[in-house]
Amino acid sequence: MSESGSMGQVLVMYYSRSGNTKKLAEEIAKGVREVKEVKCLLKSTSKVTKDDFLNSDGIIAGSPVYFGTMAAEMKEIFDKFVGIRRHMEDKIGAAFATSADPSGGKETTIFSIIQAMLIYGMIVVGDPLDATGHYGVSCIGAPDKQTAVNAQKMGKRVALLVKRLKG
């Protein structure tokens, strides 16, 4: 444990053009922050650094659906940091997505993020069974009340796993 009492850090990173994905990221961050010993770093893709990746024990990444996959701005992060891939092994990863349409490709977008995390050697988890128990949290437009609750549960799950792995 570090001097600050931290047992790890979770990076919640997102790309958001309209603000809906940012809102979902903020709900996920609330869940991470429920685990007091784990630090939460909430950042848009334009602000994420290589050190954020290296110093995080968990990464939760989210994107709006762009042609059924993650936004180019999110993909750029995974492409740009490929050189530190060997340092990312066994960190916890999770994904989330937003769309404008009910069948707008949220699951394929989540899978595109999960694929990148698997290639980075990360341990990927979905949202917990007491949320939806699926690939990750997602919504149409801005998160409603139930989606916000599920997002917080996913953030908390990742933070608890980080704490367990670091402990």
N, C-alpha and C positions, 0 to 999 in steps of 0.2 A: 504494500500500500504506500502511495506517495505521501508527502508531507501534508498535502491538502485533504487527506482522508479519502482520496479518489481510488476506486477499484476499477478504473477503466473509463473509456470515453466512447460515446456513440455519435457518429456524424450522421445527421439527417440532411441529405442534400437533395435539391429539387431544381427543376427548371419549370418556370411558370410564366406564361405570357399574359393570360387573362386574370391571374390571381387565384384561381381555384386550386391548383396543385400546391401553391404556397399555403393556402388555408388548410389543406389536408396535411401537409408537412408540419404545420404548427400544432395540429392535434396530436400527431405522432410524437412530436417533441415533448408535449405535456406528459405523455405516458412514460417516456424515457426519464423525465425529471422526477417521476414518482419514486424512482429507485435512487435514494439520496447519495449513495456512494459512487454513482456513475455520473460522469459529466456529460452534458448534452451540448453538441455543437450543431446549430441550425444554420445552414448556408445555402444560398442559391449557387448554381453551377458556376456562375461568373466570379464567385468569391472563393471557391474551393481551391486549396493549395495541395501540393504534394505532401507537405508536412501534416495537413489535416488527415490525409489518407494514412500515412505512416503512423501517426499518433493515435488513431482511432482503433478500437478493438471490435467495433461493430459499425457497419454502414447500412443505412436505410436510404435507398435512392428512389426518387419518384419523378415521373414525367407525364405530361399529357400525351395522349395518343396522337402520333403523327404517322399516318399511313400504316397503322397497325404495329408500330414499333416505337421505341423511345425517340425523343427529340434529338436532333443532331447535337445540340448543346450538351446533352447528357452523354451521348456516345463519345463526344470529344474528350470528356473527362477520362473515360475508360481507355481510350486510345492514347491520350497524352501521358498517362501514368503507367503504361505497360512495362516500363523499365523497372518499376518497383514491385512487380508482380510477385516475385519470390518472397517479399516481405509481408504479403497480404494473406498468405496461407493460414488457414484455421481461424481467421477472424469471422465474426458472424455477419451475414448479409441478409437483407430483406428488401422487398420492392413494393411500390405502390403506383397507382395510375389514376388519371382522370380523363373523362371524355365528354364530348358534347352529345353523343348519341348512345342510346341503350345498348346497341350492339356494335359499339364503336371501336372494338379491338383492345379493350382494357387488359384482358388476359394475355393476349399476344405481346402487348407492350411490357407487362410485368415479366413475361418469359424472356423477352429480349434483354432486360436488365439482369435477371437471374442467370442467363447464359454467360454474360460478361463476368458476373461474380464467380460462377463456377470455374471459368477459365482463369480467374485470379486465385483459385484455390480456396475460396471462402466456403464456410459452412452456411448453407442457405436455409432459411426457415420461412414459413408462411405466417399468416396471422393465427393466433391461438384458437383452439376449439371452442372456447367460450365467446369468441367473436364470430367469425364465419367458418374458420378452419379450412381456409382455401389458400390460394397462392400468395395473397397479399391483400391489402385493403385497396378498394377502388370506389369510385363514385361517378355519377353523371353530374356535371356542373360542380357547384360548391358542395362540400360535405353536409349532409343533414345531421340531425341529432344522433341517430343510431350509428351512422358512419363515423362520426366524431368519437363516439364511445369505442367502436371497434378499432379505430386508428390509435387511440390511447392504449388499448390493450396490446396491440402489436408493438408499439414503442416500448411498453413496459416489459413485454416478453423478451425482446432483444436485449434490453438493459439487464434483465435478470440473468440471461444466458451469459452475457459478457462478465457480469459479476461472478457467476459460478465458474467460468473458465479462468478468470484472473485469480480467484480465491484459491 
